[in-house]
Every structure is written in C-alpha cells, then in structure tokens.
Amino acid sequence: MKLSILVITILAFTSCKMSGVKSVCLAKPQGSTYPYAQVEPSIAIHPKDQNIQIAGTVLDDYYYSIDAGKTWTSSTMKSTYGVYGDPVLMFDSAGTAYYFHLASYDKATHLDRIVCQRVDQVNGEFTTGTSPEPNGTKTQDKHWICVDPQTNHLYMTWTQFDSYNSGLSEDSSIIFFSKSLDKGDTWSTPVRISKFAGDCLDDDNTVEGAVPAVGKNGELFVVWAGPKGLVLQKSSDKGETWLEEEQIIGPQFGGWTLDIPGISRANGLPILVSDCSQGSNRGNLYLNWCDQRNGTDDTDSWLSVSKDDGKSWTEPIKVNQDKGPAHQFFTWMSIDQSTGNLYFVYYDRRDSKGDETDVYSARSIDGGKSFTEMKITKKSFTPNKEVFFGDYLNIASVNGTIRAIYPRMDNEKISLWVAHLFDKNF
C-alpha cells in the first residue's frame, strides 16, 4: 500500500560560513505544530549518489535533497499507524530509503510498535508501514536499525517497557530484536536478547539505547546501556541465536542520563559501528558514548575499540581534545565504509560562558588512535532548560562526503541545520 505525504519545496535556504563550514538551515514542513519539532535528527546519504540525502526529526518531519544538500524539500510523514517520533533514516545498498519511527495508532495502545516505511525514490510516496508484532499494551521505544550491505536484510533492536515510567518492581525493561529479509514487508517474531532487565523509569537503571551493527562476516553485534553499564550481545547466525547473556564492556560513569546545565535531559547512550571497509582496520568495532568519569562538570565523548569481535576493548580514549573541564554531549558517530575513517559530532562548551554551546565534528583516520576536530558553528547558542531539546545529534558519511545534522536554539526557538563536511577539509 502507498500513502501520500504532504510536500513543500524549500526554494531558498539559509547558509553561512562557520569556521569554513557551510551549514544549511532546513525549514519545517508547512503546518508543523509540534512545539519541539526539529530535534532528535537522523540523516542518511545515498550509497551510489551522494547528491541524494534524506533526514527526519520528531515528531513526523521528513526532508530530502537531490543536490547534495544545497536545497531541501520538507514534508509531513503519514502512516496508518501514526508517526510519533524517534526517526531513524537510512538507505540500503540498492538505494531504497527507509524511515523508521514510533507509532501512535488510534486502534491500539500508544507506542505499541516500531513502524518501518520505505520509498524507492526519495521524492516519492512512502509505503504505509509495517512493524514487528506488538506485544499487547507494552511500550516499544528507542529503536535503531542497521542494514547488511551484502543482503540488504534489516536488523532492528529496541527497548520494551512493561509499563513506561512505572516504579513497580514487577515492571521491567528489556531489549528486543527483529529482522526483515524482504525490505521491511514482513518481520520476524521479536526475541528478547537481554538476559538482565532494567526498570521502567527511563533512567540510568533502564536498559536502553540498543544499537546494532553488522560485522565483516555478517555477524550481528548490539550494544546498549543500563544498570550493568555498557554491554554487548552477539549473534553469529544473523540473529537466530545469541549469547546466553550479554557481555559487560565497562562502566558508564554517571550513568547514561547526564546532568548538563541548560538541557532538560541529556542522554549519553552508546553508538556502535563496524569497519567493513577494505582498509587496514577492517573488522574493528567502535563504541562511542558520553560519560562523566572526569567529574560532573566535565562530560566527554569517548571511544573504545575491539579488534576481536567484542571479546575485549581498548581503554577509552577521549574524542574531544580540549584540556580543561567542559561539557561535550549528545555525541554521535559514523564510519565511511569506503575508507574506514570515523566521524563524530557533538555539542561542545569548551569556549562557553555559562550555557553557551557550539557544535564540533571530529575525525579519526587511524582506527581511533588520534582525532582531528573542527568547530562547525561560527556563533554559539544558549539553550533553555524549559524547552525540550531532544536526546541526540546525527552524522552520516559516504565516500568522503560527511553531513552532520543538529538543532540549535536561539531566543528559545529551535532550528535545524546540516553542516556540509568533506573528508578533505579536516
């Protein structure tokens, strides 16, 4: 089935040089009414044509560009099941575009499923959507997805809450997995992959932030955070079986819900990527997250590397290269599979007066041993704690083209920006 989306084309765009970086401001879709629209962004670049780029933000915003991000078209996503935030956008190796999101289905319980919609042409009509089978009234939340580049199979992980925000001891949170072998038309029966459960309070003791990655030989790796710190699961048979219990990677100092001045909430949930390039670091797993091991006044972005399929991990190395106490938060990481180079984006307060905030990007070309940073913003901004600002940023990289997407807040108004980064500029 097909379902149309309301589309408006942005004929003009706002751009400015920010420390040599051009950033483009994306207009909200016409008629957008959500007060915190344009936060929690996701962005993806077409694997065969880098001129084609897509993005999404809460609750139901969709953007696409066919000219390498010079101009963008905005639209409002529609689905039979409702569109209710946490967008995850990606392409498979054939160039099919996917938009995953939470549901708000009027015939079922709120947030009872994760919905997958796809489109073959970014300016076309999305399918109405499919989902793994809902589990009664339980809440399904905080999903992420990866694509096997050899088969285009879709692998999805997420958190199931027995009852969201419940403080009852009998209610718990667990991590689920499902896959699709037919471009999202159907999904396997969801299976639990976390032996150890968390609570339902959406806080440090909740298991959350599950991110999957496909290894060089088609293995599946999943990381998440919770009461046992940062943990990893693995499947060697494409999700049919898993380790008896998750492997503990290490602690997350301060937990994954971090206190950042001026931010209503700041998650430090982990990001996982796998090097499937033909470079010298092929097979490496990279884990990126934020924590406060250096003190509550010094949040940092960290990277740890595994060279043995997740059995062991290097001591964390700090991605941000500032020397003094400052907050770096909302980190995200991407890998360019043409080179194995790593790219990061995060909010940064090293030059801050009070809560003034900038955006930085970083690159590593040596498997996470060293980093080069770039300040994206020319002018800092100051968020207001009373205005919800989302949970994360996002960055995508394909064949030396890198796009970092981030909200900023000026005079309590949120705007969405895409920074045009290229490998040669770092």
N, C-alpha and C positions, 0 to 999 in steps of 0.2 A: 504494500500500500504506500501511496505517496501523500504527503501533506504539505501544503504550500507554506511559505514563510513570508512575512511582511518585509519588504526590502526597500531601503533608500540608499542612494549612492552619494557618497561624500565627494563633491566635486572639487572642494578645496580642502587643504589640510594645513595644520599649523606645524611649523618646523623651526628649529633653532639649533645653532651650533653649541653643543655642550661639551667643552673641553675637546673640541674637534669632532664630536659625535653628533650626527643629526638625529633628532628624535621627532617623531610624528605623533600628534595628538589625534586620537580616534573619537569621533563624535558618537554619542549614544544613539541607539535606534529611536526613530520618531515615535513618540508616545510612551517612552520608557517611564515608568512610575516608581520603580523600586528605589527607595531613598539611598541605598548603599550600592547602587549599580556601579559597575566597572571595577570591582575588587575581585580578588581570587582569580587572576587571569591565567589562561592557558594559551600557548601559541605553538604552531607547527609549520614546518616548511616542506614543500613538495619534494620528494626524493629525486625526481627527474627534471624538475623545472623550478629553480629557486625563485623565479618571479612570482610563483603562486604560494601564498601564505594565508593561514587561517588563524583565528583567535576567538576566544569566548570569555565571558565574565558572568558573574551572578547578576540576576537570577537566571535570565534567559537571553542574554545578548550573544550575537554571532557576528563576526566580522571576517571579510576576506579581501585580499588584494591580488591582482593579477599583474602588477607592475613593480614587483619587488618591494612593496610597501610604501610607494610614493603616494598612492591614493587608496582609500579603503571604502568598502561598501558595508553598511551596518544593517542588521536585521533582527527580528524577534523570533526566536525558535518557538515552534509549536509542536505538541505531541499529544496523542490521545491520553497519555498518562500524566500530562502536566510536566512542566520544566521548572525545577526548583533548585538550581544552583549546583555548586561543585563541578563546573565544567572541566572535562578532560578532552582535549582535541589532539588528533594525530592522523597521520597518513600511514597506509600500509605501503609495501614496496611497489605495488601496482599504481599507486596514486589515488586510491579510494580514500576519501576523507571521512573521519568518524567524529561524532560529538556525543560524549557520554555525560550523563547528568543525573541528579536526584529526581525523584518523582513526587508529584502531588496529585494523585489520582482520585477523582471525586467518588469513584466506586469502591475505594479501598481505604486503608489506613494511610495517613500521611507518612511519606518517606518509607514506604514498604518495599521499594525495589530500586535498582540501578538500571537506567534506561540507556540503550545504545541506538543512535540514529546514524545513518550514513548517507553519503551522496557521492556520485561518481564525478560530477563536475562541481567545483566549489560555488558556482553561481546557479546551481540547480535546486531541485526540490529534494529535501531530506525524506527518507522513509519515516513512517510514523513512530517506529521504535520497537525494540524487543528488550527482554530482560531475563536474567536468571529467575527461576521460580521464587516468588515471595514466600516468606516463612510466617504465615499468619499476620499478626499485628506487630511483629518485631521490626525495629527500625534498622534500615540498611544505610550506611553512611561512609563518607571519606574513602572513596574508591580511587584506585589508579589502575592503569592498563598498560600492557606492553604488547608488541606485535613481533612474532617470529619472522625475521626478514626472509627466511627460506621458504616458509609455507604460508605466510600471512595469517596464521592462526592467532586469535586474540586471547589473551590471558588477563583476567581481572581479579583483583583482590580488594577486600573492603572489611569494614568493621560492622558486626551485627550487635545491636543493643537489645537485650531483653525488654527493657523499658527505658527509653532515653531520659537521663537526668534523675533516675531513681536511686535513692540511697539505701534501698533494701538489700540486705546481704544475699538474698536468694536471686537477685537480678545481676547479670554479668554481661560483659562484652567479650567477643571472640572474633577471630579473623577467619574469613571465608574466602574460598577460591572457586571460580568457574571459568570455563573456556568455551570458545566458539570456533568451529572448524569450517564455517560457511559464511564468513564475513558478517557475523552477527545475526544471521537469520534465526539460529537456534543456539541454545546454551546448555551446557552440561549441568546436571544436578549439583547445586552448591555443596562443597565439602568443607568441613572445619579443618584448618591446618595449624591452629594454635592449641597446644596442649594446655597451656597456662592461660587462664582467663583474667580479665580485669573487671573493675567496677563499671557502673553506668553513668558516672558523673562527668564524663567528657573532660577529664583532668589527668594528672600525672599517672594515676593508678588505673586508667583506662587503656586497653590495648588499641592502638590507633596508628594511622599513617602507614598502612601496608602498601609497599611499592614493589612491583615485580620487575624482573629483568631476565632476558634470555641470554644464556651463556654461549660460548663459541661453538659448542657441540649440541646446542638445542636444549641444554639443561635449563631448569627454572630456579631462580633464586628470588626470595621475598624477604624484605626487612620491615620491621616496624618497631614502635616504642611502647613502653608500658612499665608496669611495676618492676620488671626484671631488667630494665634498661633497654639497650638496643639489642635486638635479637634477629636471627636469620633462620629461615626454612629453605629446604632444597628438595627438588624433585628431579630425578634423572630420567623419568619416563613421561615427560610432558604433562605432569600434573595428575597422573593416575595414582601414584603413591608418593608419600612424603616421609621425612624423618619422623621417628617416633615422638620426638619433642624438639622444639626449636633450640637452636644453639645460641648461647649468650655471647654477644660480641664484646660488650663492655657497658659501663655505667654512662648515664647521661646526666651530668652534674646540673642540679637544679630542676631535673625533670624536663618533660617536653612542653609544659606550659610555663613560659618565661614571663617575668615581670619586666616590661620595658616602659619607662616613663612616657606618657602621652599616647600610649597604644592601649586600646580596650582589652585586647588579648594578643599574645604573640607566641604562636606555636613554633617549636624547634624540631619538628618531625623530620625523620630521615628521608634521604633521596638515594636511590641505588641505580647505577648504570654499569653495563658490562662492555668491555672492549672486544668487539667482534671484527675490528679492522685487520688489515694485513700488516700492521706496524709492529714494532719491537715489543709492545706491551699487550699484544693480543692475549686475551684470556683473563686479564686483570678485572677484578671487581672493585668499584669505587663507591664508598659510602660517605655522604655529606650530611651534616646536621649542624645545629646550633646548640650550645650549652654555656653554662656559667662556671666552669671549673676555675676560672681566674677571678671569680668574685661576682657578686650581684650587680656591680657597676661596670662589668666588663664582659658582655656577651660576645661570643666569637663564632665564626663559621669554621668548621673542622672537616678534615678529610682523612679517611683511613683506607688502606689498600689491602686487598687479599690477592695473592698470587697462586693460591692453592684451592680454588673453588670454595672459598669461605671458611676453610678449616682454621686458618689463623689470619690475623690482621695486624698491620703495622701500628705503631704508636701514632695517635692522632697528630697531624700537622695543621697548623693554623693557616687557613686560606687567606684571610685578610692580614696584611703585612704592617699594620700600624703598630707602634711600640708602646703606647700608653693605654690606660683603661678607657674604653669606649664601647658603645654598643654596635655590633653588627648582627643583623637579624633578618628573618624571612628569606633565608638562603634558598637557592635552587641551583641545580647542576645539570649540564647536558654534555654529551660526548659526540664529537663529529666522527662518524664511523669511516670517513674517508682517510683520516689521519690518526685517530686515537687521541686527538687533543681534547682537553677538558675545558669547559667554560662555566662560569659561575656568575650569579647576580645576587645582590643583597643590599638592603638598606644599611647606611653607614653614618655614624655620628662622630668620627674622629676629629672633624673640624667644627663640631657643634657648639653652639651657645644655647644652653638649655636643651630643648627637644628638637632643635633644627636637624633636619635629616637630608642626606644625599643618597644617591644610588651609585654603586660601584659594580664593575664587572671585573672578573679575574680569569686568567688563562694559565693552564699548565700544559707544556709540551713534552714533559719528561716523566709522565706517569705519576704526577702528584708530588714530585720531589721539590719543586720550586714553582713560584707563581709570579705572574706579571699582572698588575692591577691597572684599571682605567676608571677614572671618575666620569660618570655619564652625565650627571646633572651639572649645569652651569650655575644654577641658583637652587639653594636648599629650600625646603618647605617645612612647615611645622604642623604636625597632625593634632587633632583634638580628640582627647580620650573618649569624649561622649559620642563621637561619630565612628561607627564600626568601619574597620579598615581591612577586613579580610584576614587570611591566615598565611598567605604565601605569595611569592612572585613566580615568574617562569622565564625560561630561556630555551631556545632551540638553535641547533647548529647543523648545517648540511653543506659539505663541500666548500668550507671556508666562509660561508655566509652565516652570520650569527644574528639572531634577533632576541633582544631582551625586552620583556613586557612588564610594566609596573604602573601602579596607580601613584599619584601624588595628591596632596590635599593642600589647597590654598584657600584661605578665608573660609575654612570648613566645607569647601566644595571639592569633591573628588573628580579627578580627570584621569584618563588612561593614556599611556604613552608607550610607543615602541621605539627602542633605540636601534639604529642601523649600525651594527658592528660587523667588522670583517677581520678575518684572521691576520691579514697583512698589516692591520692598524695597531695591533698590540705591541 
